[in-house]
Amino acid sequence: MVEHRHHTRVRLRPPRNSVDPRARRWWTVQSLVTVSGPLLLTALTLFVLSLLFFPGALPWLGPLLLVVLVLPALAYTLTMPGWRYRVHAWELGDTAVYAASGWFWQKRRIAPLSRVQTVDTGRGPIQQYFGLATVTVTTASTAGDVKIAGLSDADARLLAERITAAARTVPGDAA
């Protein structure tokens, strides 16, 4: 007689802790420096050059710049930080660290504390300005590090200490 096993679907809930609200401003400035700013600067440069040297091109170049460069840049800067803030979260359990990140492409990672190799905190120049940091948990996984970005400096230090202490107490590969 063949036994049929019924598999129940387990739904992964979001992590419990949100990142710092200042992360929205950090991501906004970051978008202006890396994506939207260059797009807007390119659009302005092409518009001014056309105005000065090729005024006949403005009837078609103006709308083209608006649709191809300006509107996507503004949409990205206005949409991405809030969306990202709703997605980014983290949680430290008794046996694992859990992080959700991304905005358009979202990722959820659970790393067993028994596999933790190192815990680092990092702060880029824009993060420093906003008093934020990123905690990076390196594990023995080929999937890569678990990164928790957008934490306050104090929360990042405390979380790094808590993960390090918890990893020491969990038996397994990292012990």
C-alpha positions in Angstrom: 0.0 0.0 0.0 1.4 3.4 -1.0 1.2 6.1 1.6 0.4 9.6 0.3 1.9 12.4 2.2 0.1 15.7 2.3 2.4 18.6 2.2 1.1 21.7 3.9 2.3 25.0 2.6 4.2 27.1 5.1 3.9 30.8 4.6 6.9 32.8 5.6 5.8 35.9 7.6 7.7 39.2 7.3 10.4 39.8 9.8 9.2 41.8 12.9 11.7 44.7 13.0 11.6 47.6 10.6 14.7 49.6 9.6 15.2 53.2 10.8 12.8 55.7 9.2 15.8 57.8 8.2 16.6 55.1 5.7 14.0 56.6 3.4 16.0 59.8 3.2 19.3 57.8 2.8 17.8 55.9 -0.2 16.4 59.1 -1.7 19.8 60.8 -1.6 21.5 57.7 -2.8 19.1 57.6 -5.8 19.9 61.2 -6.6 23.6 60.5 -6.5 23.6 57.2 -8.4 20.6 57.0 -10.8 18.2 60.0 -10.9 20.8 62.7 -10.6 22.8 61.6 -13.6 19.6 61.0 -15.6 18.4 64.5 -14.8 21.8 66.1 -15.5 22.0 64.3 -18.8 18.5 65.5 -19.8 19.3 69.1 -18.8 22.6 69.1 -20.7 21.0 67.7 -23.8 18.2 70.3 -23.5 20.6 73.2 -23.1 22.9 72.0 -25.9 19.8 71.6 -28.2 18.5 75.0 -27.2 21.9 76.7 -28.0 23.0 74.7 -31.1 20.0 72.9 -32.5 16.8 74.8 -31.6 14.9 73.0 -34.4 15.3 69.7 -32.6 13.4 70.9 -29.5 9.9 70.0 -30.7 10.8 66.3 -30.7 13.8 66.2 -28.3 12.0 67.9 -25.4 9.3 65.3 -25.2 11.8 62.5 -25.8 14.0 63.7 -22.9 10.9 64.0 -20.7 9.7 60.5 -21.4 13.1 58.7 -21.5 15.1 60.5 -18.8 13.1 62.9 -16.6 9.9 61.0 -15.8 11.8 57.7 -15.0 14.3 59.6 -12.8 11.5 61.3 -10.9 9.4 58.1 -10.6 12.4 56.2 -9.3 13.3 58.9 -6.7 9.7 59.3 -5.5 8.8 55.6 -5.5 11.8 53.5 -4.5 12.6 54.8 -1.0 9.1 54.3 0.4 8.7 51.0 -1.3 12.1 49.8 0.0 11.3 51.0 3.5 8.1 48.8 3.5 10.1 45.8 2.4 13.3 46.0 4.5 13.0 44.4 7.8 14.9 42.0 10.1 14.6 39.7 13.1 17.0 37.9 15.3 15.5 34.6 16.7 17.0 32.0 19.0 18.5 30.0 16.2 18.6 32.2 13.1 18.8 35.7 11.7 16.1 36.7 9.2 16.2 39.6 6.8 14.0 40.9 4.0 15.4 43.4 1.5 15.1 44.9 -1.9 12.3 46.8 -3.5 11.6 45.7 -7.1 13.4 42.4 -6.7 12.7 41.3 -3.1 14.8 38.8 -1.2 14.2 37.1 2.2 17.2 35.3 3.8 17.3 33.2 6.9 20.7 32.3 8.2 21.1 29.8 11.0 23.2 31.2 13.8 25.2 27.9 13.8 26.5 29.0 10.3 27.5 32.5 11.2 31.2 33.2 10.5 31.5 36.9 10.9 29.4 39.9 11.8 30.4 43.3 10.4 29.0 46.8 10.5 29.6 49.3 7.7 28.7 52.9 7.0 29.1 54.7 3.7 29.4 58.5 3.6 25.7 59.1 3.0 24.8 56.6 5.7 27.1 58.4 8.1 25.4 61.7 7.4 22.1 60.2 8.4 23.5 58.2 11.3 22.8 54.9 9.7 24.7 51.6 9.3 24.5 48.2 7.7 25.1 44.9 9.5 26.5 42.2 7.3 26.3 38.6 8.5 28.7 36.3 6.7 27.8 32.6 6.7 29.1 29.4 5.3 26.6 29.7 2.5 27.1 30.1 -1.2 24.0 32.3 -1.3 26.0 35.2 0.0 25.8 37.5 3.0 22.8 38.5 5.0 22.7 42.3 4.9 20.5 44.4 7.1 20.8 48.0 5.8 19.2 51.2 7.2 19.7 50.6 10.9 20.6 53.4 13.3 24.3 53.3 14.4 23.2 52.3 17.9 20.8 49.6 16.7 23.5 48.2 14.3 26.1 48.0 17.1 23.6 46.3 19.4 22.4 43.9 16.7 26.0 42.9 15.7 26.8 42.2 19.4 23.6 40.2 19.9 24.2 38.1 16.7 27.8 37.5 17.7 26.8 36.4 21.3 23.9 34.3 20.0 26.1 32.5 17.4 28.6 31.6 20.2 25.8 29.8 22.2 24.3 27.8 19.3 26.0 24.5 18.6 26.9 23.8 15.1 29.4 24.6 12.3 30.4 28.1 13.7 31.1 26.8 17.2 
